[in-house]
Amino acid sequence: MVVEKKTLSKMAAVRKALFEGVEDPSDGVAYLGELGITISKQQFSTYKSNIRRLSGKPTRPRATPVPSGKPEAPTVAKVLASPTGMVSVLASIKGHVDALGASQVIEIIKMLAK
């Protein structure tokens, strides 16, 4: 009586390799070579991605931007470069002059200029 040897499809062989913990395509090609199955690294990688996609597992980790928590403060150069930048800076200075008086603002500017 002759018993036919049942061979695995390439997809089934890759599933078996993944089940055995073989994740790297180079290692997978070598593992499948031991089973008598010839496959390229690209084929192994494609089968692996398809198996993971169909099973609902992520194929590879995705980078997600992490919010910084607070918005970036505008720099003086950015403010002055904008069309309304100088106007807003002068309005801010005017508000300080009105609140503190001109002589106080001049003293503050002299102190900061040192």
KAJO-V740918 format. One record per backbone hydrogen bond with DSSP energy under -0.5 kcal/mol. NH is the residue of the N-H (numbers start at 0). CO is the residue of the C=O. E is the energy in kcal/mol with one decimal. If there is no record, write none. Layout:
BEGIN
NH|CO|E, NH|CO|E
END
This chain:
BEGIN
3|1|-0.6, 5|3|-0.6, 12|8|-2.4, 13|9|-2.4, 14|10|-2.3, 15|11|-2.3, 16|12|-2.4, 17|13|-2.7, 18|14|-2.4, 19|15|-1.9, 20|17|-1.2, 21|16|-2.7, 22|20|-0.9, 27|23|-2.7, 28|24|-2.4, 29|25|-1.8, 30|26|-2.7, 31|27|-2.7, 32|28|-1.8, 33|29|-1.5, 34|30|-0.8, 35|32|-1.1, 36|31|-2.8, 37|35|-0.5, 38|36|-0.5, 43|39|-2.4, 44|40|-2.6, 45|41|-2.5, 46|42|-2.9, 47|43|-2.6, 48|44|-2.4, 49|45|-2.5, 50|46|-2.8, 51|47|-2.5, 52|48|-2.8, 53|49|-2.6, 54|50|-1.6, 55|51|-0.8, 55|52|-0.8, 56|51|-1.5, 66|64|-0.6, 78|74|-2.4, 79|75|-2.9, 80|76|-1.7, 81|77|-1.1, 81|78|-0.5, 84|81|-1.3, 85|81|-0.6, 87|83|-2.2, 88|84|-2.1, 89|85|-2.6, 90|86|-2.3, 91|87|-2.0, 92|88|-2.2, 93|89|-2.5, 94|90|-2.0, 95|91|-1.8, 96|92|-2.5, 97|93|-2.6, 98|94|-1.9, 99|95|-3.2, 100|95|-0.6, 100|96|-2.0, 104|100|-1.9, 105|101|-2.3, 106|102|-2.0, 107|103|-2.3, 108|104|-2.4, 109|105|-2.4, 110|106|-2.3, 111|107|-2.4, 112|108|-1.7, 113|109|-0.6, 113|110|-0.8
END
